[in-house]
């Protein structure tokens, strides 16, 4: 089936929310799901034209199949921007058809076009299928690095 990948538009916000919820369920993190249409509108399509992140949508035969949400970061060591993939999700019934790979390769081309020095993302340590998939594309896992996070009350305490 033909696959179309395109940037999300404001009218896609309900679909993006559906994908984020599906990802939260898959990752066993639904208790952390707090995104709303209003928050996504403000962050992905702000009036000042400076979005916090961007989103790609994949459609297979005009049916929504998956999404990738990403943003630009910066490597001081390289002195170049990078592309950080925050979320990649393909509907369970559409997995195994190359949709995730197409989204990742689309992002890699975009990173190259934008002059990025690297593309990064995280993967849960129990998600062996995803780890194998990423490694098959040449991605390296970085065993010496751990993600640190301030959120919720811990973050507010430092306001």
N, C-alpha and C positions, 0 to 999 in steps of 0.2 A: 504494500500500500504506500502511496506517496506520503512523505513526511514534510510538513511545513514548520519552520521555526521562525518566529517573529517576536519583536519586542512587544511587551505588554502595553496596553493603553488603560486610561482610567476606567473604561467600561469593563475591563477584565478583573477588577478588584474582587468581585465575588468568587471568580474562578481561582484567583491566587489564594484567597482565604481557604477555599476548599482543598487546594494542594497543600497548604501549610498545615491544615488540620490532619490531612492524611499522613503527612510526614511525622507529625507529633505522635499520632497513633502508632505508626510503624516503629518509631524510635522509643516507644514506651514513655513518652514525655508529655502526654496530653495534659497532665496537671500543670504544666508550664505554659500552655497555650493561652495567650492573652490578646493576641492581635485582633484588631477590629478594622472594619472598612474605613472608618475615619482616620485611624492611625496610618494605615497603608496609603490612603489618599495623600495625607500630609507629608509622608516620607518619600514615597515613590514619585509623586506628581505635585511637588510644592509650587506655590505661586511664584517663588523667586527663580524657578527653573534649575535649582541645584539639588537634585535628588540625593538622598542618603544611600540609595541602592538602585539597581536596575533589575529588570526581570525579563527573562525570555520564556516564551510558551511554545510547546511542541504540540502539533495537531497531526493526527493520523486519520486520513480520509475525513477531514473536517471535524473530527471528534477530539476533544482535549485529552492529551495523553501524558504530559509531564511539564515540569517547569524547572528553571534554574534562576536563583536569585543571587546577585553578586554585587560587589562594589570595588572601587579602586582603593588600594592601600599603597604604602611606600616602603621600599627597602633602602635603608640608609647605607648598608654595605654595598649594594649595587649602584646606588644613586639614581634609581629608576622606579617608576610606578610598578605596581603589581596588580593582578586581578585576584580578588579573594572570592571564592565560591562559598557562599553562606549555606545555600540549600540546593540540593538536586533531588528531584523526586519524580518517579514514573509510576503511574497507577499500576497496582499489582497485576491486573488482568492484561496489561500491555507490556509487561516486562519480557525480556528475552527477544525483542524485535529490533534492537539497535537504537532505541530512542534515547536512552541515557548516554550511549556513546556519541550519538549525533549531537546532543546538547553539549557534552564536554568538548568535542572537537570544534564545535561552533565557537565556544568560549575561548579555546586555545587560539583559533584564528583571530578572534577579536582582540585578545591580549597581544598578539603579534602586530596587528594593525595599529594598536594604540601605543606601541613601543614599550610594552611591559617587559620587565626583566624576568618575571616568573608568575606562575599561577599557583595558588595554594588553596587548600581546604582541609577540614578535619573529617575524620571518620571514627565512629564508635568502635572501640576495640573488640566488641563481640560481633560486629557486622562483617564476618568473613567473606560472604559473597561480594560485598562492595570492595573490601580490601583487595581481593583477588582481581576484580574487574579493574580497579585503578592501577594496580601493578602491571596488568596486561597491557596497559596503555603507556607504560614507562614511568609512572609516578613512583616516587620513593616515599616510604614512610620514615618519619624522623623519630627514632626511638628515644633520643635524648631530650626531646622537647615535651613540655606539658602545658596544657591550656590553663591559664589563671583567669578568674572571673570575679568581679565585684558586681553584685546585682541586688535588687530589692533593698531591704533594710541596711545591709552592709554598705551599699553605695550611698543611700540617703544619709547615713551617719556622717559622711564626709562633705555634705553640702555646705 
